[in-house]
Amino acid sequence: MRDILLVFLAATFVSCPLRAQGRASRTAAHVPVEITLTARQPHADPFNDVTVDVLFTDPGGALRRVPAFWAGGSLWKVRYASQLAGRHRWHSECGDAKDKGLHGVAGVVEVAPYRGDNALYRHGPVRVAADRRHFEHADGTPFFWLGDTWWMGLCHRLHWPDEFRQLASDRRAKGYNVIQIIAGLYPDMFPFDPRGANEAGFPWEIDYARIRPEYFDAADARLRFLVEQGFTPCIFGAWGYFLPWLGVEKMKQHWRYLIARYGAWPVVWCVAGEANLPWYLAQGFPYDDRQQVHGWTDVTRYVRATDPFHRPVTLHPMGMGPLTARHVVDDPSLLDFDMLQTPHGERGAVGPTVTAVTNSFQARPTLPVVDGEASYEMLMDKITAEWPRAMFWLCMMNGAAGHTYGANGIWQCNRRGQPHGASPRGTNYGAIPWEDAMNLPGSRQIGLGKKFLEGLPWQRLVPQPGTVDWDRAAEQDAVVAPCASGVGDQLRIFYALSARPVVVRALRPKATYHFTRFDPVTGQHARIDDVRTDAQGEWRCAPPAHGHDWVVMLELEPSTPARGEAGPARGRKD
């Protein structure tokens, strides 16, 4: 009977988080359990004066110190998750040892195997793979990051539950698995602007005296739903310029609260958005505030030391000058992956994007690369799908571990007839409402690109610069040259932004390759024919008739004699 009960709980917990007021609770592997502690003594300022940690010892003897969060009134809660089945013992520690409701409370959590179909629980949360080039689940299953940008998605202007769920359903159907979202301290508005509130108000009191649990109770519902649908929330703690207003120590409090609330969930952390960006109306408005970077480095170090679950950590840079997270932290060893922001634009954004991804891929220490903010579709109501689509393929062919798409209208939650409006500097990014932006073609096209690449050994692809170019020297243009990636000379994929003839180099000489062409607009692809390279290992390819950007895959014929490596990269059936 006990085993049946554990299996039932494992299958149902995803949609019904378990809360335990007392000494014993049950959950499934990787699924958070929530334990409530009730103070027995009054505390005048509980958020600032009381610190509660709960120490969990897993069946293997490993100890985790998990911060608890103030849930309002006399309540504190702790959330815990583990991949290990068995009995996990815990006891609480409180800075006020006299409060026996918070200090010295003990209990157990029984963890059973997970029996559901949510990949974040079946395979475990996302982490950085051992090669430091891509992401994977905790059990080693590869994870192809495809993110969507919902910066202000926790505010009231994207209605909960109907609109939020509608948008999530659309993105899930298109293959997205990461949502970049900010924990209430937003860009493009003054602090405590009504546009940034959720159903329960703001995350902090007006003077930043203390946090407001009501805000995060409402945020929990949205973030929990994302996890239930298989999305990994990439939680941004704040926009960069909030650091001088809160100060480093208060920002650490903010981050301790986020870790306590969401660290047990399968999340990824971005410590700050545009960490080097000062307040918009600062004198001279410099785009690279190094003092602010020093402060965020301190906060990042604190996040790493405080999070007992060791979720992947990065920062997000302002897109001027160096476009990499390495630029907005004093110690790059604090990063688990490199997040980029590349220019919003059309053809002029191509060169800086390729350069940023290439430089990050080649930099040390080796980190997975994700362009976390590329050209947004319909930004200023004008950027068409061609350019967000191009940024995806250019990034992936130059070594990225995944990509994040953005649509104007969604990131700032425009409503029909009620757009977000001007930022503090007067910039207005456009009026397209979120439900129209949801259906922009670029989001589907990038999802099709991910689906195609997932059919390949994508985690083994390595950029192969110089192996593809326009066939006629007069057309060769470094800014828009084709980009290639592959596995040695066995598998080659290239992306061409223009419908012009190309020459492919560094293939196996006088070898037969299977030739597949992929249409990045429609997602259609088919084996065209077998092709033969010349004595120099080159092959020339005519463009498709459709006239837009295109993708080609070349796979070495399996019967080709080995040269250095045995056999082709894989056996594909079309």
Secondary structure, DSSP 8 states (H G I E B T S, - for coil): -HHHHHHHHHHHGGGS-EEESSSEEEEETT--EEEEEE-SS--SSHHHH--EEEEEE-TTS-EEEEE-EEEETTEEEEEE--S--EEEEEEEEESSTT-TTTSS-EEEEEEE---S--HHHHT-SEEE-TTSSSEEETTS-EE-EEEEE-TTTTSTTS-TTHHHHHHHHHHHHTT--EEEEE-S--SSS-TT-GGG-BTTB-SB-TTSSSB-HHHHHHHHHHHHHHHHTT-EEEEE--BTTHHHHH-HHHHHHHHHHHHHHHTTSS-EEE--BSTT---TTSTT--S--HHHHHHHHHHHHHHHHH-TT---EE----SSSS-BGGGG-S-GGG-SSEEEE---SSGGGHHHHHHHHHHHHHSSS---EEEEE---BTGGGT--THHHHHHHHHHHHTT-SEEEE-BTTTTTT-BTTB-----TTS-------HHHHHT-HHHHHHHHHHHHHHTTTGGG-EE-TTSEEESSGGG--TTT--EEEEETTTEEEEEESSS--EEE-SS-TT-EEEEEEE-TTT--EEEEEEEE--TTS-EEE---TT-S-EEEEEEE-TTS--SSS-S-S-----
